[in-house]
């Protein structure tokens, strides 16, 4: 599964040479960012009293939906 890379890449600069070593800083991935952005809309559409599938919490179901949306956004950005 692709993460889309870093959401907010920051170049890592070598203090000895001043050259950029990497643009892949640790932190939030683009997938995480998209999921977080989708979360409020998903939560707003969950009807009161919604019951998730057996063995899952409503939080699990909402989080899975957010990441499904994030994955779709990453796929769409590659087209």
The 8 nearest C-alpha neighbors of each residue, nearest first, counted from 0:
[[1, 2, 70, 3, 30, 73, 74, 4],
 [0, 2, 3, 4, 30, 70, 73, 74],
 [1, 3, 30, 4, 28, 29, 0, 31],
 [2, 4, 29, 1, 30, 73, 28, 5],
 [5, 3, 2, 28, 29, 6, 23, 1],
 [4, 6, 28, 8, 29, 7, 27, 23],
 [7, 5, 29, 28, 27, 8, 32, 4],
 [6, 8, 5, 9, 27, 28, 29, 26],
 [9, 7, 5, 22, 23, 24, 6, 10],
 [8, 10, 22, 24, 11, 7, 23, 21],
 [11, 9, 22, 21, 12, 19, 8, 24],
 [10, 12, 21, 20, 19, 22, 9, 13],
 [13, 11, 19, 18, 20, 17, 10, 14],
 [12, 14, 17, 15, 18, 16, 19, 20],
 [15, 13, 17, 16, 12, 18, 11, 19],
 [14, 16, 13, 17, 18, 12, 19, 20],
 [15, 17, 18, 13, 14, 12, 19, 20],
 [18, 16, 13, 14, 12, 15, 19, 20],
 [19, 17, 16, 12, 13, 20, 14, 15],
 [18, 20, 12, 11, 21, 10, 13, 17],
 [21, 19, 11, 12, 18, 13, 22, 10],
 [22, 20, 11, 23, 10, 19, 24, 12],
 [21, 23, 10, 9, 8, 24, 11, 20],
 [24, 22, 21, 8, 5, 25, 9, 10],
 [25, 23, 9, 8, 22, 26, 10, 11],
 [26, 24, 23, 27, 5, 8, 28, 9],
 [27, 25, 24, 28, 5, 6, 7, 8],
 [26, 28, 6, 31, 5, 29, 32, 25],
 [29, 27, 5, 6, 31, 30, 4, 2],
 [28, 30, 6, 32, 3, 5, 31, 4],
 [31, 29, 2, 33, 28, 32, 69, 3],
 [32, 30, 34, 28, 29, 33, 27, 35],
 [31, 33, 29, 35, 30, 34, 36, 28],
 [32, 34, 69, 36, 30, 35, 31, 29],
 [35, 33, 65, 69, 66, 31, 37, 36],
 [34, 36, 32, 38, 33, 37, 31, 65],
 [35, 37, 33, 34, 38, 32, 39, 40],
 [38, 36, 34, 35, 65, 40, 39, 33],
 [37, 39, 41, 35, 40, 65, 36, 42],
 [40, 38, 42, 41, 37, 43, 36, 35],
 [41, 39, 43, 42, 38, 37, 44, 36],
 [40, 42, 38, 44, 43, 39, 37, 45],
 [43, 41, 39, 45, 44, 40, 38, 61],
 [44, 42, 40, 41, 45, 39, 46, 38],
 [43, 45, 41, 42, 46, 40, 39, 47],
 [46, 44, 42, 43, 47, 41, 49, 61],
 [47, 45, 49, 44, 48, 43, 42, 50],
 [48, 46, 49, 45, 50, 44, 43, 42],
 [47, 49, 46, 50, 45, 51, 57, 44],
 [50, 48, 47, 46, 51, 45, 57, 52],
 [49, 51, 48, 57, 52, 56, 53, 47],
 [52, 50, 57, 55, 56, 53, 49, 60],
 [51, 53, 55, 54, 50, 56, 60, 57],
 [54, 52, 55, 51, 56, 50, 57, 60],
 [53, 55, 52, 56, 51, 59, 57, 60],
 [56, 54, 53, 52, 51, 59, 57, 60],
 [55, 57, 59, 58, 51, 60, 54, 52],
 [56, 58, 60, 51, 59, 61, 55, 50],
 [57, 59, 61, 56, 60, 62, 55, 63],
 [60, 58, 56, 62, 57, 61, 55, 63],
 [59, 61, 57, 63, 58, 62, 64, 56],
 [60, 62, 64, 58, 63, 59, 57, 65],
 [63, 61, 65, 59, 64, 60, 58, 66],
 [64, 62, 60, 66, 65, 61, 67, 59],
 [65, 63, 67, 61, 62, 66, 68, 60],
 [64, 66, 34, 62, 68, 63, 67, 38],
 [65, 67, 69, 34, 63, 68, 64, 70],
 [68, 66, 64, 70, 69, 65, 63, 71],
 [69, 67, 71, 65, 66, 70, 64, 72],
 [68, 70, 66, 33, 34, 72, 71, 67],
 [69, 71, 67, 73, 72, 68, 66, 74],
 [72, 70, 68, 74, 69, 73, 75, 67],
 [71, 73, 75, 69, 70, 74, 76, 68],
 [72, 74, 76, 70, 75, 71, 69, 3],
 [75, 73, 71, 77, 72, 76, 70, 78],
 [76, 74, 72, 77, 78, 73, 71, 70],
 [75, 77, 73, 74, 78, 72, 71, 3],
 [76, 78, 75, 74, 73, 72, 3, 71],
 [77, 75, 76, 74, 73, 72, 71, 70]]
